[in-house]
């Protein structure tokens, strides 16, 4: 297994790590009926800026990332090209970091060691992508030495595309809800539970916002803050639990509890922080400072990714 020796820049989820070890991807050809991500990945790959003296070594190939044990890779489509470039990997990296395509910004940069002992320099450039369908748009560059005078340059365009929410993924027949906020939030867990029971117009408003959220990706975050929880109780006794998280944007993991059975259903994206705001507004004053601080983080992230 490749070992990451050095990583610079934010590492918010497993998707970011994929950019660092892009050269170790194992892929299978994408079918003709693949999501629109294939066309988006090709368009993004065409945005990559390469040295004028680089020589294309292989045709680009559409692949679906096959990264074992990485839930965040579900739905990730990549397309890559290989180039032969004169000079050492460090000079190629220097060119890439000083030639950022329009609209992009620097992501992670690192050094990895492949299974055969080869040193791989990696960097990534990210582009705005916060739904409602596209949640990752980035170019991942990997540079390795080819000979004493040339290097390999691999460029992966990576797009994570999520389908629309289905009718069965909206919630109806709700008779009450319980919302939990927290006095403190942290990577070690949220503490200081404060609970509010919601009904009537406030319940209807909360449910309306919840049902309006688009589906989001399964990020598999390494660092996530839990800002609030909601439990919707249905007429048939089923509880729909909504567990909020904050990792490369706000998301809500939805599951259903009926008796002793707990089924994970889907993930929703709340990148606009709409449900977050409604949940936090149910708590007066400074009763849940951790939840309000997490909301501030959500709004800061949302603003930086839509500006």
C-alpha positions in Angstrom: 0.0 0.0 0.0 1.2 3.5 -0.8 2.4 5.6 2.1 1.8 9.3 2.3 4.9 10.9 3.7 4.0 14.6 3.4 0.7 16.3 2.9 0.1 20.1 2.8 -3.3 21.7 2.6 -6.7 20.9 4.1 -7.5 17.2 4.3 -11.3 17.2 5.0 -12.4 13.9 3.5 -11.3 10.7 1.8 -11.9 12.5 -1.6 -9.0 14.8 -0.8 -6.7 11.9 -0.1 -7.6 10.4 -3.5 -6.1 13.4 -5.1 -2.8 12.9 -3.2 -2.5 9.2 -4.4 -4.0 9.6 -7.8 -1.3 7.6 -9.4 -2.5 4.5 -7.5 -6.0 4.5 -9.0 -7.3 1.2 -10.4 -10.1 1.8 -12.9 -12.6 0.1 -15.1 -14.0 1.6 -18.3 -17.2 3.6 -17.7 -20.3 2.4 -19.6 -22.2 4.4 -22.2 -25.0 4.8 -19.7 -22.8 6.4 -17.1 -23.9 9.6 -15.4 -23.2 13.0 -16.9 -20.1 13.0 -14.8 -18.1 11.5 -17.7 -18.8 14.5 -20.0 -18.1 16.8 -17.1 -14.8 15.0 -16.3 -13.7 15.3 -20.0 -14.5 19.0 -20.0 -12.5 19.5 -16.8 -9.6 17.5 -18.1 -9.4 19.7 -21.1 -9.0 22.7 -18.8 -5.7 21.4 -17.4 -2.7 23.4 -18.4 0.4 21.4 -19.4 3.9 22.5 -20.5 4.0 23.2 -24.2 6.9 20.6 -24.5 4.9 17.8 -22.9 4.1 14.8 -25.1 0.8 12.9 -24.7 1.8 9.3 -24.0 -1.6 7.5 -23.9 -5.2 8.4 -24.9 -7.5 9.6 -22.2 -9.7 6.9 -20.6 -12.9 7.3 -18.7 -12.7 5.3 -15.5 -14.8 4.8 -12.4 -12.6 4.9 -9.3 -12.2 1.5 -7.6 -10.8 2.4 -4.2 -11.4 -0.4 -1.8 -12.9 0.6 1.5 -13.5 4.2 0.5 -17.2 5.0 0.7 -16.5 8.5 -0.6 -15.4 7.1 -3.9 -19.0 6.0 -4.7 -20.1 8.0 -7.7 -16.6 9.3 -8.4 -15.8 9.4 -12.1 -12.3 10.1 -13.2 -10.6 10.6 -16.6 -6.8 10.7 -17.0 -4.0 11.4 -19.4 -0.3 10.6 -19.2 2.4 12.9 -20.5 6.2 12.6 -20.9 7.8 15.9 -19.8 11.5 16.9 -19.9 13.0 17.6 -16.5 12.7 16.2 -13.0 9.3 15.9 -11.2 10.0 18.9 -9.1 10.2 21.2 -12.1 6.9 19.7 -13.5 5.3 20.4 -10.1 6.5 24.0 -10.1 4.9 24.5 -13.6 1.6 23.1 -12.4 1.4 25.2 -9.3 2.1 28.4 -11.2 -0.4 27.6 -14.0 -3.8 27.2 -12.4 -6.8 27.0 -14.7 -9.3 29.8 -14.4 -11.7 29.3 -11.5 -9.4 26.8 -9.8 -7.6 27.0 -6.5 -4.8 25.0 -4.9 -5.9 21.9 -2.9 -3.5 19.3 -1.4 0.1 18.8 -2.1 2.2 15.9 -1.0 4.8 13.2 -1.5 4.0 9.5 -1.6 6.0 6.3 -2.0 4.5 3.7 -4.4 4.7 0.0 -3.7 7.8 -0.3 -6.0 9.6 2.4 -4.1 9.0 5.2 -6.7 8.6 8.7 -5.3 5.4 10.4 -6.4 4.9 14.1 -6.2 1.2 15.1 -6.1 -0.8 18.2 -6.1 -4.5 19.1 -6.8 -6.5 22.0 -8.0 -10.1 22.2 -6.9 -13.1 24.0 -8.5 -16.4 25.2 -7.0 -18.8 22.2 -6.6 -21.5 22.3 -4.0 -24.4 20.6 -5.7 -27.2 20.0 -6.3 -25.6 17.2 -8.4 -21.8 17.9 -8.6 -20.0 17.8 -5.3 -16.3 17.3 -6.4 -14.6 18.9 -9.4 -10.8 18.7 -9.2 -7.7 18.0 -11.2 -5.1 15.7 -9.5 -1.6 15.8 -10.8 1.0 13.1 -10.1 4.7 13.4 -11.1 7.2 10.6 -11.1 10.7 10.2 -12.6 10.7 8.4 -15.9 14.4 8.6 -16.8 17.4 10.7 -15.9 16.1 13.6 -18.1 12.3 13.1 -18.2 9.3 12.6 -15.9 5.8 11.1 -16.1 2.9 13.5 -15.6 -0.5 12.0 -14.9 -3.5 14.3 -14.7 -6.8 13.0 -13.3 -10.0 14.9 -13.6 -12.3 13.9 -10.8 -16.0 14.5 -10.7 -18.5 13.3 -8.1 -22.0 13.4 -9.4 -25.1 12.5 -7.4 -28.6 11.8 -8.8 -31.7 13.7 -7.7 -33.6 12.8 -4.7 -36.5 10.4 -5.4 -40.1 10.8 -4.3 -39.6 7.9 -1.8 -36.8 9.9 -0.1 -39.2 12.6 1.0 -40.8 12.3 4.4 -44.6 12.6 5.1 -47.0 11.5 7.8 -44.9 13.3 10.5 -46.7 13.9 13.8 -43.8 15.3 15.9 -40.1 15.9 15.9 -37.3 16.1 18.5 -34.3 18.4 17.7 -31.1 18.2 19.7 -28.5 20.9 19.8 -25.1 20.8 21.6 -23.3 23.1 24.1 -19.9 22.0 22.6 -18.9 20.3 19.4 -15.6 18.8 18.5 -13.8 16.0 16.6 -14.0 13.9 19.7 -17.8 14.2 19.7 -20.6 16.7 20.6 -21.6 17.1 24.2 -24.1 19.0 26.4 -27.3 17.8 24.7 -30.2 20.2 24.7 -33.5 18.9 23.3 -36.6 20.7 21.9 -39.9 19.0 20.9 -41.4 20.5 17.8 -44.9 20.5 16.5 -47.4 22.6 14.6 -46.1 25.4 12.3 -42.5 25.0 13.4 -42.6 21.3 12.6 -44.2 22.0 9.2 -41.5 24.6 8.4 -38.7 22.2 9.5 -40.1 19.4 7.5 -40.5 21.6 4.4 -36.8 22.6 4.5 -35.7 19.0 5.1 -37.7 17.7 2.1 -36.2 20.5 -0.1 -32.6 19.4 0.4 -30.9 17.6 -2.5 -29.1 14.3 -2.1 -25.5 14.5 -1.2 -22.4 12.3 -1.5 -21.3 9.7 1.1 -18.1 11.5 2.1 -16.6 9.1 4.6 -15.1 12.1 6.5 -12.0 11.8 8.6 -12.9 15.0 10.4 -16.6 15.8 11.0 -18.4 18.0 13.5 -21.9 17.0 14.5 -24.0 20.2 14.8 -27.5 18.9 15.5 -29.7 15.9 15.3 -33.4 15.6 14.4 -35.8 12.7 14.9 -39.1 12.9 12.9 -41.7 10.5 14.3 -44.3 9.2 11.8 -47.9 8.1 12.4 -46.9 4.4 12.0 -44.3 4.7 14.8 -41.3 4.8 12.6 -38.6 7.4 13.5 -36.6 9.1 10.8 -33.3 10.2 12.3 -31.3 13.0 10.7 -27.7 13.3 11.9 -25.9 16.4 10.8 -22.2 16.6 10.0 -19.8 19.2 8.7 -17.1 18.0 6.3 -16.4 19.9 3.0 -19.9 21.4 3.6 -22.8 20.5 5.7 -24.5 17.1 5.2 -27.3 15.1 6.9 -27.2 11.3 7.2 -30.8 10.0 7.2 -31.8 6.6 8.7 -35.0 5.0 9.7 -35.7 3.3 13.0 -38.6 0.9 13.4 -38.5 -1.2 16.6 -35.0 -2.7 16.8 -34.3 -2.3 13.1 -32.1 0.7 12.0 -31.7 1.2 8.2 -29.3 3.7 6.7 -31.2 5.4 3.9 -29.4 8.3 2.2 -27.3 11.4 2.6 -28.6 14.9 2.0 -26.5 18.0 1.3 -27.2 21.2 3.3 -24.4 23.3 1.7 -26.7 26.4 1.9 -27.1 25.7 5.7 -30.9 26.1 5.4 -31.8 23.2 7.7 -28.9 24.1 10.0 -30.4 27.6 10.4 -33.9 26.3 11.1 -32.6 23.8 13.7 -30.4 26.3 15.5 -33.2 28.9 15.6 -35.2 26.6 17.8 -32.8 27.2 20.7 -32.9 30.5 22.5 -29.9 32.6 23.5 -26.7 30.8 24.3 -28.2 27.4 25.2 -26.3 25.6 22.5 -23.2 27.6 21.7 -21.6 24.5 20.0 -24.5 24.2 17.5 -24.3 28.0 16.7 -20.5 27.8 16.3 -21.0 24.9 13.9 -23.6 26.9 12.0 -21.1 29.8 11.6 -18.6 27.3 10.2 -21.2 26.1 7.7 -22.0 29.6 6.6 -18.4 30.5 6.3 -17.7 27.5 4.1 -20.8 28.1 2.0 -19.8 31.7 1.3 -16.3 30.8 0.4 -17.5 28.1 -2.1 -20.2 30.2 -3.8 -18.3 33.5 -4.2 
